[in-house]
């Protein structure tokens, strides 16, 4: 999160494959003005909503139940300031999401978490954390 800290003040944030919402909630705590969370799994949605309630982030947050890839495909360029994505590993979703972003950069900054052995398209900035990598993309 510290890599994008300077981008968060007043930012519109997107958290794709949100799970418990940790990334978007952290962004809100660091100055983002809004966060949209996209998740399909019912159990994760329940945890996400509980987490948003527990931190009092209801007004700044919107939860969307649905496919994160389809949601990203529906976006226009610069719809968000910062986007985060933590897709399930080994399903090709990280690569698919980056390809969408390369065609239509829906966030000025996009961070995608993925397995270390996966090389994503484009010229992202890879940051390794053990067996996990977060690749950051910035629109020009």
C-alpha positions as CSV (number, residue, x, y, z in Angstrom):
1,X,0.0,0.0,0.0
2,X,2.9,2.4,0.6
3,X,3.8,2.2,-3.1
4,X,0.5,4.0,-3.9
5,X,0.2,6.1,-0.7
6,X,0.8,9.4,-2.6
7,X,-2.1,8.5,-5.0
8,X,-4.7,7.8,-2.3
9,X,-5.6,11.2,-0.9
10,X,-9.0,12.1,-2.4
11,X,-8.9,9.0,-4.7
12,X,-11.7,7.0,-6.2
13,X,-10.6,3.4,-5.6
14,X,-11.7,0.1,-7.2
15,X,-11.1,-3.2,-5.4
16,X,-11.6,-6.1,-7.9
17,X,-11.9,-9.7,-6.6
18,X,-12.3,-7.9,-3.3
19,X,-12.7,-10.8,-0.9
20,X,-12.8,-9.4,2.6
21,X,-12.2,-5.9,1.2
22,X,-8.9,-5.4,2.9
23,X,-7.3,-3.4,0.1
24,X,-10.1,-1.0,-0.5
25,X,-10.7,-0.5,3.2
26,X,-7.1,0.2,3.8
27,X,-7.2,2.7,0.9
28,X,-10.2,4.4,2.6
29,X,-8.3,4.6,5.8
30,X,-5.4,6.3,4.0
31,X,-7.5,9.1,2.4
32,X,-9.4,7.7,-0.5
33,X,-12.9,9.3,-0.8
34,X,-14.7,6.3,-2.2
35,X,-14.2,2.6,-2.9
36,X,-16.1,0.3,-5.1
37,X,-15.8,-3.4,-4.2
38,X,-16.5,-6.2,-6.7
39,X,-16.8,-9.7,-5.5
40,X,-18.8,-12.7,-6.7
41,X,-18.5,-15.2,-3.7
42,X,-21.4,-15.0,-1.3
43,X,-19.2,-15.8,1.8
44,X,-16.7,-13.2,0.8
45,X,-19.5,-10.6,0.3
46,X,-20.8,-11.3,3.8
47,X,-17.3,-10.8,5.3
48,X,-16.8,-7.7,3.2
49,X,-20.1,-6.1,4.3
50,X,-19.3,-7.0,8.0
51,X,-15.9,-5.4,7.6
52,X,-17.3,-2.2,6.1
53,X,-19.8,-2.0,8.9
54,X,-17.1,-2.5,11.6
55,X,-15.0,0.3,10.3
56,X,-18.0,2.6,9.6
57,X,-17.3,2.9,5.9
58,X,-20.8,2.5,4.6
59,X,-21.2,6.0,3.0
60,X,-17.9,5.8,1.1
61,X,-18.2,2.2,-0.1
62,X,-20.3,0.5,-2.8
63,X,-20.4,-3.2,-3.0
64,X,-21.1,-4.9,-6.4
65,X,-21.9,-8.6,-6.5
66,X,-20.6,-9.9,-9.8
67,X,-17.8,-11.0,-12.1
68,X,-14.8,-8.7,-11.7
69,X,-13.7,-9.2,-15.3
70,X,-17.1,-8.2,-16.7
71,X,-17.1,-5.2,-14.4
72,X,-13.7,-4.1,-15.6
73,X,-14.7,-4.6,-19.2
74,X,-17.7,-2.2,-18.7
75,X,-15.5,0.7,-17.5
76,X,-14.3,3.7,-19.4
77,X,-10.8,5.1,-19.2
78,X,-10.0,6.9,-16.0
79,X,-13.1,5.7,-14.2
80,X,-11.0,5.3,-11.1
81,X,-7.8,6.8,-9.7
82,X,-6.4,3.6,-8.1
83,X,-7.4,0.0,-8.8
84,X,-6.5,-3.1,-6.9
85,X,-7.0,-6.7,-8.0
86,X,-6.3,-10.0,-6.2
87,X,-7.7,-12.6,-8.6
88,X,-7.6,-16.3,-7.9
89,X,-4.3,-17.8,-9.0
90,X,-3.7,-20.0,-12.0
91,X,-7.0,-19.3,-13.7
92,X,-5.6,-16.7,-16.2
93,X,-7.7,-13.9,-14.6
94,X,-4.7,-11.6,-13.8
95,X,-3.5,-11.7,-17.4
96,X,-7.1,-11.2,-18.7
97,X,-7.6,-8.2,-16.4
98,X,-4.3,-6.5,-17.4
99,X,-5.2,-7.0,-21.1
100,X,-8.4,-5.2,-20.4
101,X,-6.6,-2.4,-18.6
102,X,-4.0,-2.1,-21.5
103,X,-6.9,-1.5,-23.9
104,X,-8.8,0.8,-21.6
105,X,-6.9,2.1,-18.6
106,X,-9.9,2.2,-16.2
107,X,-7.6,3.4,-13.3
108,X,-4.6,5.7,-13.4
109,X,-2.8,3.2,-11.2
110,X,-3.6,-0.5,-11.2
111,X,-2.0,-3.0,-8.8
112,X,-2.5,-6.7,-9.6
113,X,-1.5,-9.4,-7.1
114,X,-0.4,-12.7,-8.7
115,X,1.8,-15.8,-8.4
116,X,5.5,-15.2,-8.8
117,X,6.0,-17.4,-11.8
118,X,3.4,-15.5,-13.9
119,X,4.7,-12.8,-16.3
120,X,1.9,-10.3,-17.0
121,X,1.7,-8.4,-20.3
122,X,2.8,-4.8,-20.6
123,X,5.5,-2.9,-18.8
124,X,4.4,-3.1,-15.2
125,X,6.5,-2.5,-12.1
126,X,6.9,-6.0,-10.4
127,X,7.3,-6.1,-6.6
128,X,8.0,-9.6,-5.2
129,X,6.9,-10.6,-1.7
130,X,7.8,-14.2,-1.2
131,X,5.8,-16.4,-3.6
132,X,3.5,-13.4,-4.4
133,X,4.1,-10.5,-6.8
134,X,2.2,-7.3,-7.1
135,X,2.6,-5.7,-10.6
136,X,1.7,-2.0,-10.8
137,X,0.7,-0.3,-14.0
138,X,0.4,3.5,-14.5
139,X,-1.5,5.2,-17.4
140,X,0.4,7.9,-19.2
